[in-house]
Amino acid sequence: MVAEISATSRIDSRILERAARVIRVIGHPLRLRLLEELEGGERHVSELVETTGASQAIVSQQLGILRSEGVVDARRDGPRVYYRVIEPKVSMILECIRQCDIPDLTVIDLTDAPLVDYTEDGAPG
């Protein structure tokens, strides 16, 4: 059964633009892991390096991307830089990911699947 969407339930275009930007910026496995680590509160870079197993340079680069898009913020305390999540929807997005049973697309054979071209406005064309 398909639910009918009323005109009043449409999402404001500014909200969709912000959501798309946040989803795009967090759509990287290491960034998601960093955000998961930061869910528990503020952490300094060396802690994040230790828990993720990534190099300090890579962790700092990914945190810089998250910071530039307003997902995390940083504060310096002497030689250490501490990061925290400032995007309020991150916990909800991570919880959604935890609840989803996302299929392993590497085992799905899509060789006979039809290709769909999309127009500039995102509609199938």
C-alpha positions, 0 to 999 in steps of 0.5 A: 500500500502506497501512502499518498503525500499531501502538499502540506507534508512537502519538505521546504527546499532550504531544509532539503538543501541543508540535508543534502549537504550534510548527507554528502559531507558525512557520506564517507566511512571514516567521517561516519566513524569519527562522528560515531566516536564524537557522539559520546562527547568531545574528543581530541585528535589523538584519541580519534586517531587511536580509535579509528586506526587512521593516521593523524593527517587523515583524521585531521583532514576529515575533521576539517571537512566536517568542520568546514560544513558545520557538522563539528566544531573545534577548540584548542586547549594548549597543543591539543585540539578537541572536536565535538558534534554541532549538527543536531541531526547527526545522532539521529542519522547514525541511529538510522544507519544502525537500524537499517539493514543495508544490503551488501551491494557487492554481492548483488548482480546488477549486470542485467538491471536497466539503466535509468538516465535522469534529467537535471531536475532529478526526474527519470528521463 
